[in-house]
């Protein structure tokens, strides 16, 4: 079915709906859709089969071939045509994007994480910073992680800053949000039955073992704690072992996104050398 075309001339209800999707978490989750702009994120959303509810573009701006092709093949329900000044108001960028997409949120279901022979899953408990979360999404995508699980009271996965800082990896990596660790327990049991063993490894700067001393070549769940408080006591109890990244100099700790990337590189390095 061809998308319906809606012409917007002022900051009407349709405009306000999109504008608040960009700014307000509550609005995004109430309507189960979120705001995306930029060539790479939109290309990645389309490549990985995300459902696009709507596209927005400036009717007084000559579209590029990229925009023409996307709109020609669009499966969205609605195309919104706006004047350029309103597109600029909606945009999160200094120079307005040619295209904005409103994308549907998928259900949070652990079955969405496809698992390979030796799975690697990252659990990020209570992330507080969208930039850190986006960077971790990017590192997970780059370093062969099967999926990311976010638990607890956390920054919004669908915040435009999270999506932007992931540079498109947001759409490539299966990510699931859960209220707490409790929803993971049956899944852990099922994974242990399926793989015979799956180790749960925590990360902490005060651990007894260094990252290079631990064997990550078996099925692994890596737990990353909150930026300020680290791992919770409950997650510590779930861990089979806890490891650290040795650091020197005057730094007391590493940024969580930096530390997670180092962990994932070491896991990937071990697995590549073990083939």
C-alpha positions as CSV (number, residue, x, y, z in Angstrom):
1,X,0.0,0.0,0.0
2,X,1.2,3.5,-0.9
3,X,2.0,5.7,2.1
4,X,-0.5,8.5,2.7
5,X,1.1,12.0,2.3
6,X,0.3,14.5,5.0
7,X,1.3,18.2,4.4
8,X,2.3,20.1,7.5
9,X,2.4,23.9,7.4
10,X,2.7,24.8,11.1
11,X,3.6,23.4,14.5
12,X,0.3,21.4,14.6
13,X,-0.5,18.2,16.4
14,X,1.5,16.0,13.9
15,X,4.5,18.3,14.3
16,X,4.3,18.3,18.1
17,X,4.0,14.5,18.2
18,X,7.3,14.1,16.3
19,X,9.0,16.8,18.3
20,X,8.1,15.3,21.6
21,X,9.2,11.8,20.4
22,X,12.7,13.4,20.1
23,X,12.7,15.0,23.5
24,X,10.5,12.8,25.8
25,X,11.1,9.3,26.9
26,X,7.5,9.0,28.2
27,X,6.1,9.9,24.8
28,X,8.3,7.4,23.0
29,X,7.2,4.5,25.2
30,X,3.6,5.5,25.3
31,X,3.4,5.3,21.5
32,X,6.1,2.6,21.1
33,X,8.0,4.5,18.5
34,X,11.1,6.7,18.3
35,X,12.9,9.4,16.4
36,X,15.8,8.7,14.0
37,X,17.7,11.0,11.7
38,X,20.9,10.7,9.7
39,X,22.0,8.7,6.6
40,X,23.7,5.8,8.4
41,X,21.1,5.2,11.1
42,X,18.2,5.2,8.6
43,X,20.1,3.0,6.2
44,X,20.9,0.6,9.1
45,X,17.3,0.6,10.2
46,X,16.2,-0.4,6.7
47,X,18.9,-2.9,6.2
48,X,18.1,-4.8,9.4
49,X,14.3,-4.8,8.8
50,X,13.0,-2.4,11.4
51,X,9.5,-1.1,10.9
52,X,9.3,2.5,9.8
53,X,6.0,4.1,10.7
54,X,6.7,7.5,9.0
55,X,9.2,9.6,7.1
56,X,9.5,13.4,7.2
57,X,11.2,15.6,4.7
58,X,11.2,19.2,3.5
59,X,9.0,19.7,0.5
60,X,10.9,22.9,-0.6
61,X,14.3,21.2,-0.6
62,X,15.5,19.3,-3.7
63,X,15.9,15.7,-2.5
64,X,19.0,13.7,-3.1
65,X,19.0,10.4,-4.9
66,X,19.2,8.7,-1.5
67,X,16.0,10.3,-0.3
68,X,14.2,9.7,-3.6
69,X,15.1,6.0,-3.5
70,X,14.0,5.6,0.1
71,X,10.7,7.3,-0.4
72,X,10.1,5.5,-3.7
73,X,10.5,2.1,-1.9
74,X,9.0,3.1,1.4
75,X,6.7,0.8,3.3
76,X,5.9,3.5,5.9
77,X,2.3,4.3,6.7
78,X,2.8,8.0,6.4
79,X,5.0,10.6,4.6
80,X,5.0,14.0,6.2
81,X,6.0,17.0,4.0
82,X,7.2,20.1,5.9
83,X,8.7,23.4,5.1
84,X,12.5,23.6,5.7
85,X,12.2,25.8,8.8
86,X,10.1,23.2,10.5
87,X,12.5,20.4,9.5
88,X,15.2,22.4,11.1
89,X,13.2,22.8,14.3
90,X,12.8,19.0,14.5
91,X,16.4,18.2,13.7
92,X,18.9,17.4,16.4
93,X,21.7,18.6,14.0
94,X,23.1,22.0,13.3
95,X,22.1,21.5,9.6
96,X,18.8,19.7,9.3
97,X,18.9,16.1,8.0
98,X,17.2,15.5,4.7
99,X,15.1,12.7,6.2
100,X,13.7,11.9,9.6
101,X,12.2,8.5,10.4
102,X,9.7,7.5,13.0
103,X,10.5,3.8,13.9
104,X,8.5,1.3,15.8
105,X,9.9,-0.3,18.9
106,X,10.1,-4.1,18.9
107,X,9.0,-6.2,21.9
108,X,11.5,-6.9,24.6
109,X,12.0,-10.6,24.2
110,X,15.1,-12.6,25.0
111,X,14.2,-14.9,22.1
112,X,15.2,-12.1,19.8
113,X,18.8,-12.7,20.6
114,X,20.1,-15.4,18.1
115,X,22.8,-17.5,19.7
116,X,25.8,-19.1,18.0
117,X,27.9,-22.1,18.9
118,X,29.8,-20.2,21.6
119,X,27.5,-17.3,22.5
120,X,28.7,-14.0,24.0
121,X,26.1,-11.9,25.7
122,X,26.6,-8.6,27.5
123,X,24.4,-7.5,30.4
124,X,24.6,-3.8,31.3
125,X,22.9,-3.1,34.6
126,X,21.4,0.4,35.1
127,X,23.3,2.4,32.5
128,X,23.0,6.1,33.3
129,X,24.6,7.8,30.3
130,X,23.2,7.5,26.8
131,X,26.6,8.2,25.2
132,X,28.1,5.3,27.2
133,X,25.3,3.0,26.2
134,X,25.6,4.0,22.5
135,X,29.4,3.3,22.6
136,X,28.8,-0.1,24.2
137,X,26.3,-0.9,21.5
138,X,28.9,0.0,18.9
139,X,31.6,-2.1,20.5
140,X,29.3,-5.1,20.9
141,X,28.4,-4.9,17.2
142,X,32.1,-4.7,16.2
143,X,33.3,-7.5,18.4
144,X,30.9,-10.4,17.7
145,X,28.5,-10.0,20.7
146,X,25.2,-11.9,20.1
147,X,23.1,-9.5,22.1
148,X,22.9,-6.9,24.8
149,X,20.6,-7.0,27.8
150,X,19.8,-3.8,29.8
151,X,18.4,-4.3,33.3
152,X,17.1,-2.0,36.0
153,X,16.3,1.6,36.1
154,X,18.3,2.9,33.1
155,X,18.8,5.6,30.6
156,X,16.4,5.2,27.6
157,X,17.7,2.9,25.0
158,X,15.7,4.9,22.4
159,X,17.2,8.3,23.4
160,X,18.4,10.0,20.2
161,X,21.9,10.5,21.8
162,X,22.1,6.7,22.4
163,X,21.2,6.0,18.8
164,X,23.6,8.7,17.5
165,X,26.6,7.6,19.6
166,X,26.1,4.0,18.4
167,X,26.7,5.2,14.8
168,X,24.1,2.8,13.4
169,X,25.1,-0.3,15.4
170,X,21.9,0.3,17.4
171,X,19.9,-1.3,14.6
172,X,22.4,-4.2,14.0
173,X,22.6,-5.5,17.6
174,X,19.7,-7.3,19.2
175,X,19.0,-5.5,22.5
176,X,16.5,-6.3,25.1
177,X,15.4,-4.2,28.2
178,X,14.3,-6.0,31.3
179,X,13.1,-4.6,34.7
180,X,15.7,-6.6,36.8
181,X,17.9,-9.6,37.0
182,X,15.0,-11.8,38.0
183,X,13.7,-12.0,34.5
184,X,17.1,-13.4,33.4
185,X,17.2,-16.3,35.8
186,X,15.0,-18.8,33.8
187,X,17.0,-17.8,30.7
188,X,20.3,-18.5,32.4
189,X,19.0,-22.0,33.3
190,X,17.8,-22.6,29.8
191,X,21.2,-21.6,28.4
192,X,23.1,-23.8,30.8
193,X,21.0,-26.8,29.7
194,X,21.4,-25.9,26.0
195,X,25.2,-25.4,26.1
196,X,26.2,-27.7,29.0
197,X,28.0,-24.8,30.6
198,X,27.9,-21.0,30.2
199,X,30.1,-18.9,32.4
200,X,28.8,-15.7,34.0
201,X,31.7,-13.2,34.3
202,X,31.5,-9.9,36.2
203,X,33.8,-6.9,35.7
204,X,35.1,-5.0,38.6
205,X,38.3,-2.9,39.2
206,X,38.8,-4.7,42.6
207,X,38.7,-8.2,41.3
208,X,41.4,-10.8,42.1
209,X,42.0,-11.9,38.6
210,X,43.2,-10.0,35.6
211,X,41.3,-10.1,32.2
212,X,44.2,-11.9,30.4
213,X,44.3,-14.7,33.1
214,X,40.7,-15.8,32.4
215,X,39.6,-18.1,29.7
216,X,36.8,-16.5,27.6
217,X,36.7,-19.2,24.8
218,X,33.7,-20.9,26.3
219,X,30.1,-19.6,26.1
220,X,30.1,-16.4,28.2
221,X,27.8,-13.8,29.7
222,X,29.7,-10.6,30.6
223,X,28.1,-8.4,33.3
224,X,28.9,-4.7,33.2
225,X,27.8,-2.5,36.2
226,X,26.4,1.0,36.6
227,X,28.9,3.8,35.8
228,X,28.9,5.1,39.5
229,X,28.0,2.0,41.6
230,X,29.4,-0.9,39.6
231,X,27.8,-4.3,39.8
232,X,25.0,-4.8,42.3
233,X,25.4,-7.4,45.1
234,X,22.8,-9.6,43.4
235,X,24.8,-9.7,40.1
236,X,28.0,-10.4,42.1
237,X,26.3,-13.5,43.6
238,X,25.3,-14.7,40.1
239,X,28.9,-14.5,38.8
240,X,31.1,-17.6,38.5
241,X,34.1,-15.3,38.5
242,X,34.9,-11.6,38.5
243,X,37.8,-10.1,36.6
244,X,39.5,-6.7,36.2
245,X,41.6,-4.7,33.7
246,X,44.9,-3.8,35.3
247,X,45.6,-0.1,35.0
248,X,48.5,2.1,35.8
249,X,49.1,5.8,36.4
250,X,46.9,8.1,38.5
251,X,43.6,6.9,37.1
252,X,41.4,5.2,39.7
253,X,39.2,3.5,37.1
254,X,38.2,3.4,33.4
255,X,35.1,4.8,31.8
256,X,32.5,2.0,31.6
257,X,32.3,2.1,27.8
258,X,36.1,2.1,27.5
259,X,36.4,-0.8,29.9
260,X,33.7,-2.8,28.2
261,X,35.4,-2.3,24.8
262,X,38.6,-3.6,26.3
263,X,36.9,-6.7,27.7
264,X,35.2,-7.4,24.4
265,X,38.4,-7.1,22.5
266,X,40.2,-9.5,24.8
267,X,37.3,-12.0,24.5
268,X,37.4,-11.7,20.7
269,X,41.2,-12.0,20.7
270,X,41.2,-15.2,22.7
271,X,38.5,-16.7,20.5
272,X,40.2,-15.8,17.3
273,X,43.5,-17.4,18.5
274,X,41.6,-20.5,19.7
275,X,40.1,-21.4,16.3
